[in-house]
Amino acid sequence: MARIYLREDDKIEGKIAYRKLLELLKEWGIGGATVLKSMMGYGTTKSFHYEGIEVLSYGLPVVIEFVDEEEKVMKVLENLSSKGLSFFITIERVSLWHSF
């Protein structure tokens, strides 16, 4: 499983980054991905990002999560790197449980 952390207002090639990344993941053969929007968080700037009444433009943390074979996940990371895209990304081994 891989998680890509970014902000909802980040852009890639003029497009909302999480939308562009989903398009790339689909193009690169990843079976599915989910975008998770948070309510609050902080990162490298140590500034809180949160959805509050006083906030006019958000910039909330967003996580894109996807699960696939290790080789496919690593290929995605290579592809992102070769495009010059740099995000905070975590990967971890998971066990897949099917429910039918």
Backbone bond lengths (Angstrom), bond angles and torsions (degrees), N, CA, C in turn:
res aa  C-N    CA-C-N  psi(-1)  N-CA   C-N-CA  omega(-1)  CA-C   N-CA-C  phi
1 M - - - 1.444 - - 1.522 108.28 -
2 A 1.295 114.76 141.72 1.460 120.27 175.91 1.525 108.62 -124.93
3 R 1.311 114.59 145.93 1.460 121.65 174.59 1.521 107.63 -127.27
4 I 1.313 115.33 128.95 1.460 122.09 178.11 1.526 106.92 -110.93
5 Y 1.322 116.51 121.53 1.464 122.27 -177.14 1.523 109.33 -102.10
6 L 1.317 116.55 130.03 1.453 121.92 177.76 1.516 109.29 -154.39
7 R 1.321 115.99 -174.19 1.464 120.50 176.95 1.519 108.52 -108.77
8 E 1.317 115.66 150.93 1.455 119.31 -175.21 1.523 113.14 -63.99
9 D 1.325 118.53 -21.04 1.460 119.98 -179.68 1.536 113.01 -99.33
10 D 1.338 118.27 4.97 1.468 120.90 174.49 1.523 109.38 -63.78
11 K 1.326 115.72 147.31 1.468 120.91 -178.72 1.524 110.66 -126.55
12 I 1.340 114.80 149.12 1.458 123.61 172.08 1.520 106.13 -131.79
13 E 1.316 116.63 121.49 1.464 121.47 179.27 1.526 111.31 52.35
14 G 1.321 116.74 39.02 1.456 121.76 177.66 1.519 115.47 78.99
15 K 1.328 117.62 -0.62 1.464 121.68 179.22 1.517 109.51 -106.04
16 I 1.329 115.81 155.33 1.459 119.89 172.70 1.527 107.37 -56.67
17 A 1.322 116.98 127.76 1.469 122.07 -171.15 1.522 113.18 -59.34
18 Y 1.338 118.07 -43.97 1.458 117.56 -177.08 1.525 111.24 -65.94
19 R 1.336 117.36 -32.07 1.473 120.65 176.92 1.534 110.24 -68.98
20 K 1.340 116.16 -45.14 1.467 120.83 179.29 1.525 110.50 -62.40
21 L 1.338 117.20 -41.61 1.460 120.33 179.35 1.528 111.58 -64.42
22 L 1.329 117.55 -38.96 1.462 119.69 176.26 1.528 110.85 -61.75
23 E 1.332 116.44 -41.80 1.464 120.12 177.60 1.520 110.83 -61.30
24 L 1.336 116.94 -42.85 1.466 120.93 179.06 1.530 111.16 -65.10
25 L 1.328 117.24 -43.24 1.467 120.10 179.51 1.528 110.61 -60.31
26 K 1.313 116.59 -41.78 1.469 120.75 178.06 1.528 109.96 -64.32
27 E 1.338 116.26 -45.78 1.470 121.80 178.77 1.525 111.51 -59.59
28 W 1.332 117.35 -35.90 1.457 122.39 -177.40 1.531 112.73 -86.89
29 G 1.334 118.02 7.52 1.450 121.23 171.78 1.518 116.94 88.96
30 I 1.332 117.88 12.52 1.463 119.85 176.34 1.526 107.79 -74.33
31 G 1.339 116.52 130.83 1.456 121.88 -173.31 1.516 115.10 -64.34
32 G 1.317 118.44 -30.61 1.454 121.60 -179.83 1.514 110.60 -172.92
33 A 1.303 115.42 155.47 1.461 121.43 179.11 1.521 108.29 -149.22
34 T 1.318 115.63 155.73 1.458 121.56 -179.70 1.520 109.29 -128.00
35 V 1.325 116.11 137.97 1.457 121.76 174.22 1.525 107.35 -102.66
36 L 1.313 115.58 124.98 1.458 122.16 179.67 1.524 108.81 -113.65
37 K 1.318 117.50 121.42 1.461 122.14 178.60 1.520 108.68 -99.40
38 S 1.308 115.46 129.97 1.463 118.78 -177.00 1.521 111.41 -91.13
39 M 1.306 114.75 168.63 1.458 121.30 176.39 1.526 111.09 -92.44
40 M 1.350 115.35 -28.30 1.454 119.57 -176.27 1.515 109.06 -163.64
41 G 1.325 116.73 151.89 1.451 120.78 176.30 1.517 110.80 -177.13
42 Y 1.318 115.49 176.18 1.455 121.12 171.46 1.514 107.69 -148.41
43 G 1.314 116.09 160.41 1.457 120.30 -177.12 1.506 110.95 -140.63
44 T 1.320 115.09 -139.31 1.459 120.84 -173.17 1.522 113.27 -62.06
45 T 1.331 117.41 -28.28 1.467 119.93 -179.80 1.524 112.34 -79.17
46 K 1.334 116.06 -12.18 1.470 123.48 -177.07 1.526 112.10 64.80
47 S 1.329 117.96 9.47 1.458 121.76 175.01 1.516 108.95 -89.00
48 F 1.330 116.38 139.51 1.454 119.65 177.46 1.522 109.60 -75.89
49 H 1.311 114.87 138.19 1.457 122.58 173.01 1.519 104.94 -114.22
50 Y 1.316 116.34 120.84 1.451 118.10 -178.07 1.519 110.54 -151.75
51 E 1.319 114.39 161.01 1.452 121.64 179.51 1.518 107.16 -95.32
52 G 1.313 115.63 103.49 1.455 120.35 -179.15 1.520 109.45 -132.71
53 I 1.285 116.33 163.60 1.462 121.50 -177.53 1.515 111.01 -60.00
54 E 1.333 117.11 -36.39 1.460 120.32 -176.32 1.525 113.40 -78.80
55 V 1.308 118.48 -3.22 1.460 121.72 -177.35 1.523 109.40 -93.82
56 L 1.340 116.57 123.47 1.462 119.89 179.78 1.519 111.84 -89.37
57 S 1.321 117.52 -44.70 1.461 118.67 176.38 1.514 106.87 -118.16
58 Y 1.303 115.48 130.50 1.442 119.42 -170.39 1.511 113.01 -78.19
59 G 1.183 128.12 -104.37 1.459 125.52 -169.25 1.511 109.17 99.46
60 L 1.317 114.94 30.87 1.462 120.54 -178.86 1.520 110.96 -69.20
61 P 1.320 116.72 153.95 1.458 120.32 175.80 1.529 111.12 -63.88
62 V 1.331 115.39 142.90 1.454 123.37 177.07 1.524 106.97 -132.67
63 V 1.328 116.21 141.84 1.462 121.62 177.01 1.522 108.16 -123.99
64 I 1.322 115.74 130.28 1.453 121.00 171.42 1.521 106.38 -103.34
65 E 1.315 115.79 126.68 1.457 121.21 -176.07 1.528 108.85 -122.86
66 F 1.340 115.47 134.40 1.461 118.94 175.24 1.519 110.41 -147.31
67 V 1.330 114.65 151.31 1.464 122.33 -179.02 1.516 107.91 -124.85
68 D 1.322 116.43 131.78 1.460 121.32 176.35 1.515 108.22 -162.13
69 E 1.324 116.27 -177.45 1.460 121.03 177.69 1.528 109.18 -61.64
70 E 1.322 115.68 148.14 1.469 121.04 -176.33 1.527 112.19 -54.16
71 E 1.327 116.91 -42.13 1.467 120.44 -178.80 1.533 111.27 -61.66
72 K 1.332 116.95 -39.66 1.462 120.75 179.81 1.527 111.38 -68.85
73 V 1.334 115.75 -40.98 1.465 119.87 178.61 1.531 109.72 -62.35
74 M 1.328 116.95 -45.86 1.463 120.22 -179.66 1.529 111.23 -64.59
75 K 1.326 117.57 -35.61 1.466 121.53 177.68 1.524 110.54 -64.36
76 V 1.337 116.79 -40.01 1.465 120.52 176.43 1.523 110.23 -59.95
77 L 1.326 116.84 -44.43 1.465 120.14 -179.79 1.530 110.78 -62.81
78 E 1.324 116.84 -40.58 1.465 120.87 176.06 1.532 110.99 -62.70
79 N 1.337 116.46 -43.76 1.463 120.62 179.61 1.526 111.90 -62.44
80 L 1.336 116.57 -42.81 1.470 120.11 177.97 1.520 110.39 -61.18
81 S 1.325 116.06 -44.06 1.464 121.39 -179.94 1.529 110.93 -63.20
82 S 1.331 117.09 -42.69 1.462 120.35 -178.39 1.525 111.63 -67.56
83 K 1.336 117.66 -24.35 1.463 121.74 176.41 1.532 111.19 -84.72
84 G 1.323 116.66 -2.32 1.458 120.49 -179.62 1.518 113.11 78.64
85 L 1.329 116.74 16.81 1.463 120.72 -179.70 1.520 109.32 -91.65
86 S 1.300 115.58 127.36 1.454 120.64 -176.87 1.520 109.67 -127.95
87 F 1.306 116.36 117.38 1.454 123.09 178.24 1.521 107.97 -133.29
88 F 1.322 116.26 165.40 1.455 120.76 171.73 1.520 105.60 -77.19
89 I 1.336 117.18 117.74 1.461 122.34 -175.22 1.526 109.00 -129.89
90 T 1.316 115.72 134.52 1.464 120.54 173.50 1.526 108.34 -116.89
91 I 1.318 115.01 148.89 1.460 120.20 173.43 1.526 107.51 -131.85
92 E 1.308 115.09 148.83 1.462 119.75 177.45 1.525 109.44 -152.88
93 R 1.295 114.71 154.05 1.470 120.17 175.43 1.518 108.50 -79.19
94 V 1.318 115.71 137.63 1.457 120.84 177.33 1.516 109.22 -132.09
95 S 1.308 115.43 157.24 1.456 121.24 172.94 1.520 107.19 -102.24
96 L 1.310 115.66 131.80 1.447 121.00 -179.19 1.526 109.80 -93.69
97 W 1.317 116.42 127.29 1.444 122.85 179.18 1.511 107.54 -118.06
98 H 1.318 117.01 123.82 1.460 122.18 -179.45 1.516 109.91 -97.27
99 S 1.296 116.15 139.84 1.457 122.29 173.33 1.519 107.91 -121.57
100 F 1.324 116.24 121.81 1.467 119.99 -178.80 1.500 110.27 -117.81
